[in-house]
Amino acid sequence: MLALIAAVLIVLWLLGFFAFHVSAGVVHVLLIIGIVMLVLHFLRGRAATI
């Protein structure tokens, strides 16, 4: 679930950055949230398999 949310946020960031020219602050916040959620997904996935 976290990976899906992270992927959606990253896609929204790319669209905002390249297509819509949204303000820089919102775009970078979306990127940071997406990356953090993706990292959390991988860390929790490894902890569950151990």
Rosetta constraint file for C-alpha pairs under 8 A:
AtomPair CA 1 CA 5 HARMONIC 6.40 0.50
AtomPair CA 2 CA 6 HARMONIC 6.03 0.50
AtomPair CA 2 CA 37 HARMONIC 5.96 0.50
AtomPair CA 2 CA 38 HARMONIC 6.53 0.50
AtomPair CA 2 CA 40 HARMONIC 7.73 0.50
AtomPair CA 2 CA 41 HARMONIC 5.65 0.50
AtomPair CA 3 CA 7 HARMONIC 6.03 0.50
AtomPair CA 3 CA 37 HARMONIC 7.01 0.50
AtomPair CA 3 CA 38 HARMONIC 5.49 0.50
AtomPair CA 3 CA 41 HARMONIC 6.11 0.50
AtomPair CA 4 CA 8 HARMONIC 6.20 0.50
AtomPair CA 5 CA 9 HARMONIC 6.18 0.50
AtomPair CA 5 CA 34 HARMONIC 7.26 0.50
AtomPair CA 5 CA 37 HARMONIC 7.53 0.50
AtomPair CA 6 CA 10 HARMONIC 6.14 0.50
AtomPair CA 6 CA 33 HARMONIC 7.40 0.50
AtomPair CA 6 CA 34 HARMONIC 4.20 0.50
AtomPair CA 6 CA 35 HARMONIC 6.61 0.50
AtomPair CA 6 CA 36 HARMONIC 7.99 0.50
AtomPair CA 6 CA 37 HARMONIC 5.57 0.50
AtomPair CA 6 CA 38 HARMONIC 5.47 0.50
AtomPair CA 7 CA 11 HARMONIC 6.16 0.50
AtomPair CA 7 CA 34 HARMONIC 6.84 0.50
AtomPair CA 7 CA 38 HARMONIC 7.90 0.50
AtomPair CA 8 CA 12 HARMONIC 6.14 0.50
AtomPair CA 8 CA 34 HARMONIC 7.86 0.50
AtomPair CA 9 CA 13 HARMONIC 6.08 0.50
AtomPair CA 9 CA 30 HARMONIC 5.87 0.50
AtomPair CA 9 CA 31 HARMONIC 6.76 0.50
AtomPair CA 9 CA 33 HARMONIC 7.40 0.50
AtomPair CA 9 CA 34 HARMONIC 5.21 0.50
AtomPair CA 10 CA 14 HARMONIC 6.22 0.50
AtomPair CA 10 CA 30 HARMONIC 6.95 0.50
AtomPair CA 10 CA 31 HARMONIC 5.77 0.50
AtomPair CA 10 CA 34 HARMONIC 5.63 0.50
AtomPair CA 10 CA 35 HARMONIC 7.76 0.50
AtomPair CA 11 CA 15 HARMONIC 6.16 0.50
AtomPair CA 12 CA 16 HARMONIC 6.00 0.50
AtomPair CA 12 CA 30 HARMONIC 7.53 0.50
AtomPair CA 13 CA 17 HARMONIC 5.96 0.50
AtomPair CA 13 CA 27 HARMONIC 5.42 0.50
AtomPair CA 13 CA 28 HARMONIC 7.37 0.50
AtomPair CA 13 CA 30 HARMONIC 5.82 0.50
AtomPair CA 13 CA 31 HARMONIC 5.83 0.50
AtomPair CA 14 CA 18 HARMONIC 5.98 0.50
AtomPair CA 14 CA 19 HARMONIC 7.84 0.50
AtomPair CA 15 CA 19 HARMONIC 5.18 0.50
AtomPair CA 15 CA 20 HARMONIC 6.58 0.50
AtomPair CA 16 CA 20 HARMONIC 4.89 0.50
AtomPair CA 16 CA 21 HARMONIC 5.63 0.50
AtomPair CA 16 CA 22 HARMONIC 5.47 0.50
AtomPair CA 16 CA 27 HARMONIC 6.34 0.50
AtomPair CA 17 CA 21 HARMONIC 5.48 0.50
AtomPair CA 17 CA 22 HARMONIC 6.68 0.50
AtomPair CA 17 CA 24 HARMONIC 7.97 0.50
AtomPair CA 17 CA 27 HARMONIC 6.55 0.50
AtomPair CA 22 CA 26 HARMONIC 7.14 0.50
AtomPair CA 22 CA 27 HARMONIC 6.68 0.50
AtomPair CA 23 CA 27 HARMONIC 6.60 0.50
AtomPair CA 24 CA 28 HARMONIC 6.23 0.50
AtomPair CA 25 CA 29 HARMONIC 6.21 0.50
AtomPair CA 26 CA 30 HARMONIC 6.29 0.50
AtomPair CA 27 CA 31 HARMONIC 6.43 0.50
AtomPair CA 28 CA 32 HARMONIC 6.15 0.50
AtomPair CA 29 CA 33 HARMONIC 6.13 0.50
AtomPair CA 30 CA 34 HARMONIC 6.08 0.50
AtomPair CA 31 CA 35 HARMONIC 6.19 0.50
AtomPair CA 32 CA 36 HARMONIC 6.09 0.50
AtomPair CA 33 CA 37 HARMONIC 6.12 0.50
AtomPair CA 34 CA 38 HARMONIC 6.17 0.50
AtomPair CA 35 CA 39 HARMONIC 6.18 0.50
AtomPair CA 36 CA 40 HARMONIC 6.16 0.50
AtomPair CA 37 CA 41 HARMONIC 6.12 0.50
AtomPair CA 38 CA 42 HARMONIC 6.47 0.50
AtomPair CA 39 CA 43 HARMONIC 6.17 0.50
AtomPair CA 40 CA 44 HARMONIC 5.99 0.50
AtomPair CA 41 CA 45 HARMONIC 6.04 0.50
AtomPair CA 42 CA 46 HARMONIC 6.27 0.50
AtomPair CA 43 CA 47 HARMONIC 6.33 0.50
AtomPair CA 44 CA 48 HARMONIC 6.15 0.50
AtomPair CA 45 CA 49 HARMONIC 6.53 0.50
AtomPair CA 46 CA 50 HARMONIC 6.56 0.50
